[in-house]
């Protein structure tokens, strides 16, 4: 099985692309389940991440 994908003349590692797709599907499922947008879900995740960093400093 190939480990490299070519999209628009660019080379991508297949495992990286699959992981990114999995993350995108997660965000879409969460958005549908909560009635939020993907942007709102991302903003929440990013905000909580930085809050945790600040608490650990």
C-alpha distance matrix in Angstrom:
0.0 3.8 6.5 9.2 10.9 14.0 16.9 20.4 19.7 18.7 15.6 14.4 12.3 10.0 11.6 14.9 14.7 13.9 16.8 19.0 18.5 19.3 22.4 23.5 23.4 25.4 27.9 28.3 28.9 31.4 33.1 33.5 34.8 37.3 38.4 37.5 35.6 32.3 34.4 36.8 34.2 32.8 36.3 37.1 34.1 34.9 38.7 38.2 36.0 38.7 41.4 39.8 39.6 43.3 44.3 42.7 44.5
3.8 0.0 3.8 5.6 7.6 10.6 13.8 17.2 16.2 15.0 11.9 11.0 9.3 7.8 10.3 13.0 12.7 12.9 15.8 17.5 17.4 18.8 21.5 22.4 22.8 25.0 27.1 27.6 28.7 31.1 32.5 33.2 34.7 37.0 37.8 36.7 34.4 31.0 32.8 35.5 33.1 31.3 34.8 35.9 33.0 33.4 37.2 37.1 34.7 37.1 40.1 38.7 38.2 41.8 43.2 41.6 43.1
6.5 3.8 0.0 3.8 6.9 10.3 13.3 16.8 15.8 13.8 10.3 8.6 6.1 5.2 7.2 9.8 10.3 10.9 13.2 15.0 15.6 16.9 19.2 20.4 21.3 23.1 25.1 26.1 27.2 29.3 30.8 31.9 33.2 35.2 36.2 34.8 32.6 29.0 30.6 33.2 30.7 28.7 32.0 33.2 30.1 30.3 34.1 34.0 31.4 33.7 36.8 35.3 34.7 38.3 39.7 38.0 39.4
9.2 5.6 3.8 0.0 3.8 6.7 9.9 13.2 12.0 10.0 6.6 5.6 4.7 5.0 8.4 9.6 9.4 11.2 13.6 14.4 15.1 17.2 19.1 19.8 21.2 23.3 24.7 25.5 27.2 29.2 30.3 31.5 33.3 35.1 35.7 34.1 31.5 28.0 29.3 32.2 30.1 27.9 31.1 32.6 29.7 29.7 33.5 33.8 31.2 33.3 36.5 35.4 34.6 38.1 39.8 38.3 39.5
10.9 7.6 6.9 3.8 0.0 3.8 6.5 10.0 9.6 8.1 5.8 5.1 6.2 5.6 9.4 9.9 8.3 10.4 13.3 13.3 13.5 16.2 18.0 18.0 19.4 21.9 23.1 23.5 25.4 27.6 28.3 29.4 31.5 33.3 33.6 32.0 29.3 25.9 27.3 30.4 28.5 26.4 29.7 31.5 28.9 28.9 32.7 33.3 31.0 33.1 36.3 35.6 34.9 38.2 40.1 38.9 40.2
14.0 10.6 10.3 6.7 3.8 0.0 3.8 6.7 6.0 5.4 4.6 6.1 8.8 9.2 12.8 12.5 10.6 13.3 16.0 15.3 15.4 18.6 20.1 19.5 21.2 23.9 24.6 24.8 27.1 29.3 29.5 30.6 33.0 34.7 34.6 32.9 29.9 26.6 27.7 31.0 29.6 27.4 30.4 32.6 30.3 30.0 33.7 34.7 32.6 34.3 37.6 37.2 36.4 39.5 41.7 40.7 41.6
16.9 13.8 13.3 9.9 6.5 3.8 0.0 3.8 5.4 5.3 6.6 7.5 10.8 10.9 14.2 13.2 10.6 13.4 15.9 14.4 14.2 17.8 18.9 17.7 19.5 22.5 22.7 22.6 25.3 27.4 27.2 28.3 31.0 32.5 32.1 30.3 27.1 24.0 25.0 28.5 27.4 25.3 28.2 30.6 28.6 28.3 32.0 33.3 31.4 33.0 36.3 36.3 35.6 38.5 40.8 40.1 41.0
20.4 17.2 16.8 13.2 10.0 6.7 3.8 0.0 3.8 5.4 8.5 10.3 13.9 14.5 17.7 16.3 13.8 16.9 19.1 17.1 17.0 20.7 21.4 19.8 22.0 24.9 24.6 24.4 27.4 29.4 28.8 30.0 32.9 34.1 33.4 31.4 28.0 25.1 25.7 29.4 28.8 26.5 29.1 31.8 30.2 29.5 33.1 34.7 32.9 34.2 37.6 37.9 37.0 39.7 42.2 41.7 42.4
19.7 16.2 15.8 12.0 9.6 6.0 5.4 3.8 0.0 3.8 6.7 9.8 13.3 14.6 17.9 16.7 14.9 18.2 20.4 18.8 19.2 22.7 23.5 22.4 24.6 27.4 27.3 27.4 30.3 32.2 31.8 33.2 35.9 37.1 36.6 34.6 31.2 28.2 28.6 32.2 31.4 28.9 31.5 34.2 32.3 31.4 35.0 36.6 34.4 35.6 39.1 39.2 38.0 40.8 43.4 42.6 43.1
18.7 15.0 13.8 10.0 8.1 5.4 5.3 5.4 3.8 0.0 3.8 6.6 10.2 12.1 15.1 13.5 12.2 15.7 17.5 16.0 17.0 20.3 20.9 20.2 22.7 25.1 25.1 25.6 28.5 30.1 30.0 31.6 34.1 35.2 35.0 32.8 29.5 26.2 26.5 30.0 29.0 26.3 28.9 31.5 29.3 28.4 32.0 33.4 31.1 32.3 35.9 35.8 34.5 37.4 39.9 39.0 39.5
15.6 11.9 10.3 6.6 5.8 4.6 6.6 8.5 6.7 3.8 0.0 3.8 6.9 9.2 12.2 11.1 10.5 13.8 15.6 14.9 16.1 19.0 19.9 19.9 22.1 24.4 24.8 25.7 28.1 29.8 30.1 31.8 34.0 35.2 35.4 33.3 30.2 26.8 27.3 30.6 29.2 26.5 29.3 31.5 29.0 28.2 32.0 33.0 30.5 31.9 35.4 34.9 33.7 36.8 39.1 37.9 38.5
14.4 11.0 8.6 5.6 5.1 6.1 7.5 10.3 9.8 6.6 3.8 0.0 3.8 6.0 8.6 7.4 6.9 10.3 11.8 11.3 12.8 15.5 16.4 16.7 18.9 21.0 21.7 22.7 25.0 26.5 27.2 28.9 30.8 32.2 32.6 30.5 27.7 24.1 24.9 28.0 26.2 23.6 26.6 28.5 25.8 25.3 29.1 29.9 27.4 29.1 32.5 31.8 30.8 34.0 36.1 34.9 35.8
12.3 9.3 6.1 4.7 6.2 8.8 10.8 13.9 13.3 10.2 6.9 3.8 0.0 3.8 5.6 5.4 6.5 8.9 10.2 10.9 12.6 14.5 15.7 16.8 18.7 20.3 21.6 22.9 24.7 26.2 27.4 29.0 30.6 32.1 32.9 31.0 28.5 24.8 25.8 28.6 26.4 24.0 27.0 28.5 25.5 25.3 29.1 29.3 26.7 28.7 31.9 30.8 29.9 33.4 35.1 33.7 34.8
10.0 7.8 5.2 5.0 5.6 9.2 10.9 14.5 14.6 12.1 9.2 6.0 3.8 0.0 3.8 5.4 5.2 6.2 8.6 9.9 10.6 12.3 14.3 15.3 16.5 18.4 20.1 21.1 22.5 24.5 25.8 27.0 28.5 30.4 31.3 29.7 27.4 23.9 25.4 28.1 25.7 23.7 27.1 28.3 25.4 25.7 29.5 29.5 27.2 29.6 32.6 31.4 31.0 34.5 36.0 34.7 36.2
11.6 10.3 7.2 8.4 9.4 12.8 14.2 17.7 17.9 15.1 12.2 8.6 5.6 3.8 0.0 3.8 5.5 5.1 6.2 8.6 9.9 10.5 12.4 14.3 15.3 16.5 18.6 20.0 21.1 22.7 24.4 25.8 26.9 28.7 30.0 28.4 26.4 22.8 24.4 26.7 23.9 22.0 25.4 26.2 23.0 23.5 27.3 26.9 24.5 27.1 29.9 28.5 28.2 31.8 33.0 31.6 33.3
14.9 13.0 9.8 9.6 9.9 12.5 13.2 16.3 16.7 13.5 11.1 7.4 5.4 5.4 3.8 0.0 3.8 5.5 5.1 6.2 8.6 9.8 10.6 12.3 14.3 15.4 16.7 18.5 20.0 21.2 22.7 24.5 25.8 27.1 28.2 26.3 24.1 20.4 21.5 24.0 21.5 19.2 22.4 23.5 20.4 20.5 24.3 24.3 21.8 24.2 27.2 26.1 25.5 29.0 30.6 29.3 30.8
14.7 12.7 10.3 9.4 8.3 10.6 10.6 13.8 14.9 12.2 10.5 6.9 6.5 5.2 5.5 3.8 0.0 3.8 5.5 5.1 6.2 8.6 9.9 10.5 12.3 14.2 15.4 16.5 18.3 20.0 21.1 22.6 24.3 25.8 26.6 24.8 22.4 18.8 20.3 23.0 20.7 18.7 22.1 23.5 20.8 21.1 24.9 25.2 23.2 25.5 28.5 27.8 27.5 30.9 32.5 31.6 33.2
13.9 12.9 10.9 11.2 10.4 13.3 13.4 16.9 18.2 15.7 13.8 10.3 8.9 6.2 5.1 5.5 3.8 0.0 3.8 5.4 5.1 6.1 8.6 9.8 10.5 12.3 14.3 15.3 16.4 18.4 19.9 21.0 22.4 24.3 25.4 24.1 22.1 18.6 20.7 23.0 20.3 18.9 22.5 23.3 20.6 21.6 25.2 25.1 23.3 26.1 28.7 27.7 27.9 31.3 32.5 31.7 33.6
16.8 15.8 13.2 13.6 13.3 16.0 15.9 19.1 20.4 17.5 15.6 11.8 10.2 8.6 6.2 5.1 5.5 3.8 0.0 3.8 5.4 5.0 6.2 8.7 9.9 10.6 12.5 14.3 15.4 16.6 18.5 20.1 21.0 22.6 24.0 22.4 20.7 17.1 18.9 20.8 17.9 16.3 19.8 20.4 17.4 18.3 22.0 21.6 19.7 22.5 25.1 24.0 24.2 27.7 28.8 27.9 29.9
19.0 17.5 15.0 14.4 13.3 15.3 14.4 17.1 18.8 16.0 14.9 11.3 10.9 9.9 8.6 6.2 5.1 5.4 3.8 0.0 3.8 5.4 5.1 6.2 8.7 9.8 10.7 12.4 14.3 15.4 16.6 18.5 20.0 21.2 22.1 20.2 18.0 14.3 15.8 18.2 15.7 13.8 17.3 18.5 15.8 16.4 20.2 20.4 18.6 21.2 24.0 23.4 23.5 26.8 28.3 27.7 29.5
18.5 17.4 15.6 15.1 13.5 15.4 14.2 17.0 19.2 17.0 16.1 12.8 12.6 10.6 9.9 8.6 6.2 5.1 5.4 3.8 0.0 3.8 5.4 5.0 6.1 8.5 9.8 10.5 12.2 14.2 15.2 16.5 18.2 19.9 20.7 19.3 17.1 13.7 16.0 18.4 16.0 14.8 18.6 19.6 17.3 18.5 22.1 22.3 21.0 23.8 26.3 25.8 26.4 29.5 30.8 30.5 32.5
19.3 18.8 16.9 17.2 16.2 18.6 17.8 20.7 22.7 20.3 19.0 15.5 14.5 12.3 10.5 9.8 8.6 6.1 5.0 5.4 3.8 0.0 3.8 5.4 5.2 6.2 8.8 9.9 10.6 12.4 14.3 15.4 16.4 18.4 19.7 18.6 17.1 13.9 16.5 18.1 15.1 14.5 18.3 18.5 16.0 17.9 21.2 20.8 19.7 22.8 25.0 24.2 25.1 28.3 29.2 28.9 31.2
22.4 21.5 19.2 19.1 18.0 20.1 18.9 21.4 23.5 20.9 19.9 16.4 15.7 14.3 12.4 10.6 9.9 8.6 6.2 5.1 5.4 3.8 0.0 3.8 5.5 5.0 6.3 8.7 9.9 10.6 12.3 14.4 15.3 16.5 17.9 16.2 14.7 11.2 13.3 14.9 11.9 10.9 14.6 14.9 12.4 14.1 17.5 17.2 16.2 19.2 21.4 20.8 21.7 24.8 25.9 25.8 28.0
23.5 22.4 20.4 19.8 18.0 19.5 17.7 19.8 22.4 20.2 19.9 16.7 16.8 15.3 14.3 12.3 10.5 9.8 8.7 6.2 5.0 5.4 3.8 0.0 3.8 5.4 5.1 6.2 8.7 9.9 10.6 12.4 14.2 15.5 16.1 14.4 12.3 8.9 11.4 13.5 11.1 10.4 14.2 15.1 13.4 14.9 18.2 18.6 18.0 20.7 22.9 22.9 23.9 26.7 27.9 28.2 30.2
23.4 22.8 21.3 21.2 19.4 21.2 19.5 22.0 24.6 22.7 22.1 18.9 18.7 16.5 15.3 14.3 12.3 10.5 9.9 8.7 6.1 5.2 5.5 3.8 0.0 3.8 5.4 5.0 6.1 8.6 9.8 10.5 12.1 14.2 15.0 14.3 12.9 10.1 13.4 14.9 12.3 12.7 16.4 16.7 15.1 17.4 20.4 20.3 20.1 23.1 24.9 24.7 26.1 28.9 29.8 30.1 32.5
25.4 25.0 23.1 23.3 21.9 23.9 22.5 24.9 27.4 25.1 24.4 21.0 20.3 18.4 16.5 15.4 14.2 12.3 10.6 9.8 8.5 6.2 5.0 5.4 3.8 0.0 3.8 5.5 5.2 6.2 8.6 10.0 10.5 12.2 13.9 13.0 12.3 9.7 12.7 13.4 10.2 10.9 14.5 14.1 12.3 15.1 17.8 17.2 17.2 20.5 21.9 21.5 23.2 26.0 26.6 27.0 29.6
27.9 27.1 25.1 24.7 23.1 24.6 22.7 24.6 27.3 25.1 24.8 21.7 21.6 20.1 18.6 16.7 15.4 14.3 12.5 10.7 9.8 8.8 6.3 5.1 5.4 3.8 0.0 3.8 5.5 5.1 6.1 8.6 9.8 10.6 11.6 10.0 8.8 5.9 9.0 9.8 6.9 7.7 11.3 11.3 10.3 12.8 15.4 15.4 15.8 18.7 20.2 20.5 22.1 24.6 25.5 26.3 28.6
28.3 27.6 26.1 25.5 23.5 24.8 22.6 24.4 27.4 25.6 25.7 22.7 22.9 21.1 20.0 18.5 16.5 15.3 14.3 12.4 10.5 9.9 8.7 6.2 5.0 5.5 3.8 0.0 3.8 5.5 5.1 6.2 8.6 10.0 10.2 9.4 8.1 6.2 10.0 11.1 9.1 10.5 13.8 14.1 13.7 16.1 18.5 18.8 19.4 22.2 23.6 24.1 25.8 28.1 29.0 29.9 32.2
28.9 28.7 27.2 27.2 25.4 27.1 25.3 27.4 30.3 28.5 28.1 25.0 24.7 22.5 21.1 20.0 18.3 16.4 15.4 14.3 12.2 10.6 9.9 8.7 6.1 5.2 5.5 3.8 0.0 3.8 5.4 5.2 6.0 8.6 9.8 10.1 10.2 9.1 12.8 12.9 10.4 12.5 15.6 15.0 14.5 17.6 19.6 19.2 20.1 23.3 24.2 24.3 26.4 28.8 29.2 30.1 32.8
31.4 31.1 29.3 29.2 27.6 29.3 27.4 29.4 32.2 30.1 29.8 26.5 26.2 24.5 22.7 21.2 20.0 18.4 16.6 15.4 14.2 12.4 10.6 9.9 8.6 6.2 5.1 5.5 3.8 0.0 3.8 5.5 5.0 6.0 8.2 7.8 8.7 7.9 11.1 10.2 7.4 10.2 12.9 11.7 11.6 14.9 16.4 15.9 17.3 20.3 20.9 21.2 23.6 25.7 26.0 27.2 29.8
33.1 32.5 30.8 30.3 28.3 29.5 27.2 28.8 31.8 30.0 30.1 27.2 27.4 25.8 24.4 22.7 21.1 19.9 18.5 16.6 15.2 14.3 12.3 10.6 9.8 8.6 6.1 5.1 5.4 3.8 0.0 3.8 5.5 5.4 5.6 4.7 5.2 5.6 8.8 8.2 6.7 9.8 12.0 11.6 12.4 15.2 16.6 16.8 18.5 21.0 21.7 22.6 24.8 26.6 27.2 28.8 31.1
33.5 33.2 31.9 31.5 29.4 30.6 28.3 30.0 33.2 31.6 31.8 28.9 29.0 27.0 25.8 24.5 22.6 21.0 20.1 18.5 16.5 15.4 14.4 12.4 10.5 10.0 8.6 6.2 5.2 5.5 3.8 0.0 3.8 5.6 5.3 6.8 7.9 8.8 12.2 11.7 10.5 13.5 15.8 15.2 16.0 19.0 20.3 20.3 22.0 24.7 25.2 26.0 28.3 30.2 30.6 32.1 34.6
34.8 34.7 33.2 33.3 31.5 33.0 31.0 32.9 35.9 34.1 34.0 30.8 30.6 28.5 26.9 25.8 24.3 22.4 21.0 20.0 18.2 16.4 15.3 14.2 12.1 10.5 9.8 8.6 6.0 5.0 5.5 3.8 0.0 3.8 5.9 7.9 10.2 11.0 14.2 12.8 11.0 14.4 16.4 15.0 15.7 19.1 20.0 19.4 21.4 24.3 24.3 24.8 27.5 29.3 29.3 30.8 33.6
37.3 37.0 35.2 35.1 33.3 34.7 32.5 34.1 37.1 35.2 35.2 32.2 32.1 30.4 28.7 27.1 25.8 24.3 22.6 21.2 19.9 18.4 16.5 15.5 14.2 12.2 10.6 10.0 8.6 6.0 5.4 5.6 3.8 0.0 3.8 5.3 8.5 10.2 12.5 10.3 9.2 12.9 14.2 12.5 14.0 17.3 17.6 17.2 19.7 22.2 22.0 22.9 25.7 27.1 27.1 29.0 31.6
38.4 37.8 36.2 35.7 33.6 34.6 32.1 33.4 36.6 35.0 35.4 32.6 32.9 31.3 30.0 28.2 26.6 25.4 24.0 22.1 20.7 19.7 17.9 16.1 15.0 13.9 11.6 10.2 9.8 8.2 5.6 5.3 5.9 3.8 0.0 3.8 6.8 9.6 11.7 9.9 10.0 13.6 14.6 13.8 15.8 18.5 18.9 19.2 21.7 23.8 23.8 25.2 27.8 28.9 29.3 31.4 33.8
37.5 36.7 34.8 34.1 32.0 32.9 30.3 31.4 34.6 32.8 33.3 30.5 31.0 29.7 28.4 26.3 24.8 24.1 22.4 20.2 19.3 18.6 16.2 14.4 14.3 13.0 10.0 9.4 10.1 7.8 4.7 6.8 7.9 5.3 3.8 0.0 3.8 6.6 8.1 6.1 6.8 10.2 10.9 10.6 12.8 15.2 15.6 16.4 18.7 20.6 20.9 22.5 24.8 25.9 26.7 28.7 30.8
35.6 34.4 32.6 31.5 29.3 29.9 27.1 28.0 31.2 29.5 30.2 27.7 28.5 27.4 26.4 24.1 22.4 22.1 20.7 18.0 17.1 17.1 14.7 12.3 12.9 12.3 8.8 8.1 10.2 8.7 5.2 7.9 10.2 8.5 6.8 3.8 0.0 3.8 5.3 5.2 6.4 8.7 9.9 10.8 12.6 14.3 15.4 16.8 18.5 20.3 21.2 22.9 24.7 26.0 27.2 29.1 30.9
32.3 31.0 29.0 28.0 25.9 26.6 24.0 25.1 28.2 26.2 26.8 24.1 24.8 23.9 22.8 20.4 18.8 18.6 17.1 14.3 13.7 13.9 11.2 8.9 10.1 9.7 5.9 6.2 9.1 7.9 5.6 8.8 11.0 10.2 9.6 6.6 3.8 0.0 3.8 5.5 5.1 6.2 8.6 9.9 10.6 12.2 14.1 15.5 16.5 18.5 19.9 21.3 22.8 24.5 25.9 27.3 29.1
34.4 32.8 30.6 29.3 27.3 27.7 25.0 25.7 28.6 26.5 27.3 24.9 25.8 25.4 24.4 21.5 20.3 20.7 18.9 15.8 16.0 16.5 13.3 11.4 13.4 12.7 9.0 10.0 12.8 11.1 8.8 12.2 14.2 12.5 11.7 8.1 5.3 3.8 0.0 3.8 5.4 5.1 6.1 8.6 9.9 10.4 12.0 14.2 15.2 16.5 18.1 19.9 21.1 22.4 24.2 25.9 27.3
36.8 35.5 33.2 32.2 30.4 31.0 28.5 29.4 32.2 30.0 30.6 28.0 28.6 28.1 26.7 24.0 23.0 23.0 20.8 18.2 18.4 18.1 14.9 13.5 14.9 13.4 9.8 11.1 12.9 10.2 8.2 11.7 12.8 10.3 9.9 6.1 5.2 5.5 3.8 0.0 3.8 5.4 5.1 6.2 8.7 9.9 10.4 12.2 14.1 15.5 16.3 18.3 20.0 21.1 22.4 24.4 26.1
34.2 33.1 30.7 30.1 28.5 29.6 27.4 28.8 31.4 29.0 29.2 26.2 26.4 25.7 23.9 21.5 20.7 20.3 17.9 15.7 16.0 15.1 11.9 11.1 12.3 10.2 6.9 9.1 10.4 7.4 6.7 10.5 11.0 9.2 10.0 6.8 6.4 5.1 5.4 3.8 0.0 3.8 5.5 5.2 6.3 8.7 9.9 10.7 12.3 14.5 15.4 16.7 18.6 20.2 21.2 22.9 24.9
32.8 31.3 28.7 27.9 26.4 27.4 25.3 26.5 28.9 26.3 26.5 23.6 24.0 23.7 22.0 19.2 18.7 18.9 16.3 13.8 14.8 14.5 10.9 10.4 12.7 10.9 7.7 10.5 12.5 10.2 9.8 13.5 14.4 12.9 13.6 10.2 8.7 6.2 5.1 5.4 3.8 0.0 3.8 5.4 5.1 6.1 8.4 9.9 10.5 12.4 14.1 15.4 16.6 18.5 20.0 21.3 23.0
36.3 34.8 32.0 31.1 29.7 30.4 28.2 29.1 31.5 28.9 29.3 26.6 27.0 27.1 25.4 22.4 22.1 22.5 19.8 17.3 18.6 18.3 14.6 14.2 16.4 14.5 11.3 13.8 15.6 12.9 12.0 15.8 16.4 14.2 14.6 10.9 9.9 8.6 6.1 5.1 5.5 3.8 0.0 3.8 5.5 5.2 5.9 8.5 9.8 10.7 12.1 14.2 15.4 16.5 18.2 20.1 21.4
37.1 35.9 33.2 32.6 31.5 32.6 30.6 31.8 34.2 31.5 31.5 28.5 28.5 28.3 26.2 23.5 23.5 23.3 20.4 18.5 19.6 18.5 14.9 15.1 16.7 14.1 11.3 14.1 15.0 11.7 11.6 15.2 15.0 12.5 13.8 10.6 10.8 9.9 8.6 6.2 5.2 5.4 3.8 0.0 3.8 5.5 5.1 6.1 8.5 10.1 10.5 12.3 14.3 15.4 16.4 18.4 20.3
34.1 33.0 30.1 29.7 28.9 30.3 28.6 30.2 32.3 29.3 29.0 25.8 25.5 25.4 23.0 20.4 20.8 20.6 17.4 15.8 17.3 16.0 12.4 13.4 15.1 12.3 10.3 13.7 14.5 11.6 12.4 16.0 15.7 14.0 15.8 12.8 12.6 10.6 9.9 8.7 6.3 5.1 5.5 3.8 0.0 3.8 5.6 5.3 6.1 8.8 9.9 10.7 12.5 14.5 15.5 16.7 18.8
34.9 33.4 30.3 29.7 28.9 30.0 28.3 29.5 31.4 28.4 28.2 25.3 25.3 25.7 23.5 20.5 21.1 21.6 18.3 16.4 18.5 17.9 14.1 14.9 17.4 15.1 12.8 16.1 17.6 14.9 15.2 19.0 19.1 17.3 18.5 15.2 14.3 12.2 10.4 9.9 8.7 6.1 5.2 5.5 3.8 0.0 3.8 5.5 5.0 6.3 8.6 10.0 10.7 12.5 14.4 15.6 17.0
38.7 37.2 34.1 33.5 32.7 33.7 32.0 33.1 35.0 32.0 32.0 29.1 29.1 29.5 27.3 24.3 24.9 25.2 22.0 20.2 22.1 21.2 17.5 18.2 20.4 17.8 15.4 18.5 19.6 16.4 16.6 20.3 20.0 17.6 18.9 15.6 15.4 14.1 12.0 10.4 9.9 8.4 5.9 5.1 5.6 3.8 0.0 3.8 5.4 5.3 6.2 8.7 10.0 10.7 12.4 14.4 15.7
38.2 37.1 34.0 33.8 33.3 34.7 33.3 34.7 36.6 33.4 33.0 29.9 29.3 29.5 26.9 24.3 25.2 25.1 21.6 20.4 22.3 20.8 17.2 18.6 20.3 17.2 15.4 18.8 19.2 15.9 16.8 20.3 19.4 17.2 19.2 16.4 16.8 15.5 14.2 12.2 10.7 9.9 8.5 6.1 5.3 5.5 3.8 0.0 3.8 5.5 5.0 6.2 8.7 9.9 10.5 12.4 14.5
36.0 34.7 31.4 31.2 31.0 32.6 31.4 32.9 34.4 31.1 30.5 27.4 26.7 27.2 24.5 21.8 23.2 23.3 19.7 18.6 21.0 19.7 16.2 18.0 20.1 17.2 15.8 19.4 20.1 17.3 18.5 22.0 21.4 19.7 21.7 18.7 18.5 16.5 15.2 14.1 12.3 10.5 9.8 8.5 6.1 5.0 5.4 3.8 0.0 3.8 5.5 5.2 6.4 8.9 10.1 10.9 12.8
38.7 37.1 33.7 33.3 33.1 34.3 33.0 34.2 35.6 32.3 31.9 29.1 28.7 29.6 27.1 24.2 25.5 26.1 22.5 21.2 23.8 22.8 19.2 20.7 23.1 20.5 18.7 22.2 23.3 20.3 21.0 24.7 24.3 22.2 23.8 20.6 20.3 18.5 16.5 15.5 14.5 12.4 10.7 10.1 8.8 6.3 5.3 5.5 3.8 0.0 3.8 5.3 4.9 6.2 8.6 9.8 10.8
41.4 40.1 36.8 36.5 36.3 37.6 36.3 37.6 39.1 35.9 35.4 32.5 31.9 32.6 29.9 27.2 28.5 28.7 25.1 24.0 26.3 25.0 21.4 22.9 24.9 21.9 20.2 23.6 24.2 20.9 21.7 25.2 24.3 22.0 23.8 20.9 21.2 19.9 18.1 16.3 15.4 14.1 12.1 10.5 9.9 8.6 6.2 5.0 5.5 3.8 0.0 3.8 5.4 5.2 6.2 8.7 10.2
39.8 38.7 35.3 35.4 35.6 37.2 36.3 37.9 39.2 35.8 34.9 31.8 30.8 31.4 28.5 26.1 27.8 27.7 24.0 23.4 25.8 24.2 20.8 22.9 24.7 21.5 20.5 24.1 24.3 21.2 22.6 26.0 24.8 22.9 25.2 22.5 22.9 21.3 19.9 18.3 16.7 15.4 14.2 12.3 10.7 10.0 8.7 6.2 5.2 5.3 3.8 0.0 3.8 5.4 5.1 6.2 8.8
39.6 38.2 34.7 34.6 34.9 36.4 35.6 37.0 38.0 34.5 33.7 30.8 29.9 31.0 28.2 25.5 27.5 27.9 24.2 23.5 26.4 25.1 21.7 23.9 26.1 23.2 22.1 25.8 26.4 23.6 24.8 28.3 27.5 25.7 27.8 24.8 24.7 22.8 21.1 20.0 18.6 16.6 15.4 14.3 12.5 10.7 10.0 8.7 6.4 4.9 5.4 3.8 0.0 3.8 5.5 5.2 6.5
43.3 41.8 38.3 38.1 38.2 39.5 38.5 39.7 40.8 37.4 36.8 34.0 33.4 34.5 31.8 29.0 30.9 31.3 27.7 26.8 29.5 28.3 24.8 26.7 28.9 26.0 24.6 28.1 28.8 25.7 26.6 30.2 29.3 27.1 28.9 25.9 26.0 24.5 22.4 21.1 20.2 18.5 16.5 15.4 14.5 12.5 10.7 9.9 8.9 6.2 5.2 5.4 3.8 0.0 3.8 5.4 5.3
44.3 43.2 39.7 39.8 40.1 41.7 40.8 42.2 43.4 39.9 39.1 36.1 35.1 36.0 33.0 30.6 32.5 32.5 28.8 28.3 30.8 29.2 25.9 27.9 29.8 26.6 25.5 29.0 29.2 26.0 27.2 30.6 29.3 27.1 29.3 26.7 27.2 25.9 24.2 22.4 21.2 20.0 18.2 16.4 15.5 14.4 12.4 10.5 10.1 8.6 6.2 5.1 5.5 3.8 0.0 3.8 5.6
42.7 41.6 38.0 38.3 38.9 40.7 40.1 41.7 42.6 39.0 37.9 34.9 33.7 34.7 31.6 29.3 31.6 31.7 27.9 27.7 30.5 28.9 25.8 28.2 30.1 27.0 26.3 29.9 30.1 27.2 28.8 32.1 30.8 29.0 31.4 28.7 29.1 27.3 25.9 24.4 22.9 21.3 20.1 18.4 16.7 15.6 14.4 12.4 10.9 9.8 8.7 6.2 5.2 5.4 3.8 0.0 3.8
44.5 43.1 39.4 39.5 40.2 41.6 41.0 42.4 43.1 39.5 38.5 35.8 34.8 36.2 33.3 30.8 33.2 33.6 29.9 29.5 32.5 31.2 28.0 30.2 32.5 29.6 28.6 32.2 32.8 29.8 31.1 34.6 33.6 31.6 33.8 30.8 30.9 29.1 27.3 26.1 24.9 23.0 21.4 20.3 18.8 17.0 15.7 14.5 12.8 10.8 10.2 8.8 6.5 5.3 5.6 3.8 0.0
